[in-house]
Amino acid sequence: IVAAHYGGDLFQFSARQRATGWVRRKVQEQYFAAWRDALLDRCRRQGKAVGGGVGLVAAMDYSFALESASVRLSELAVGLGPFVVGPVIERKIGRAAFAAMSIDADWRDAAWAEQHGLYTRVMDTEPALDAVLPAFANRLASQNPDALTQLKRVLWEGTNHWETLLFDRAAISGKLAMSDYTKRAVEQSARTTHPTPIPGRPGY
């Protein structure tokens, strides 16, 4: 998914892009495209996902991933919060798991993500991942397209207000992004290494 490139850490983007909300707008565009699409969306994830990247996975209807595809919501660690990505992630994994990811900003491994519904299937090797995707696509292609369209609508019921909600959330992020605290935190985060992914924890 090309959109996954927008899911990196905030410090990977320029100060101008952060200040103008370019990153948030791009992520929002991908979310809108996902739930407006009449087709079921699926994704293949072989690497780590951070922030908006986690949200893009959550916006998919069916997700395949490698065991190495750990996830993290890092926004609070840089003085922000997962406000724009929040609704789509919370819908996928539930409020308690979303709260845990948001508050501690730790890495979670693919097993944790699968257990909480972010990933649908986790494969142990890349060849296995590559093999399962065409078979799954062919199976979907053999189904009644009208039934798939109606299923998509049912899966996304209750999200009609999200366009307004995400813009409201983006306003919160935009205000925080301009603060001195966040600017310092982003620059410091750019100079530090990320923590090692933690193992799946059934307590979350």
Salt bridges, closest charged atoms under 4 A:
ASP9 OD2 - HIS194 NE2 2.86
GLU29 OE1 - LYS26 NZ 3.89
ASP41 OD2 - LYS152 NZ 2.83
ASP61 OD2 - LYS152 NZ 2.70
GLU90 OE2 - ARG95 NE 2.71
ASP104 OD1 - ARG108 NH1 2.66
GLU126 OE2 - ARG44 NH2 2.99
ASP130 OD1 - ARG44 NH2 2.78
GLU163 OE1 - ARG36 NH2 2.50
GLU187 OE2 - ARG18 NH2 3.72
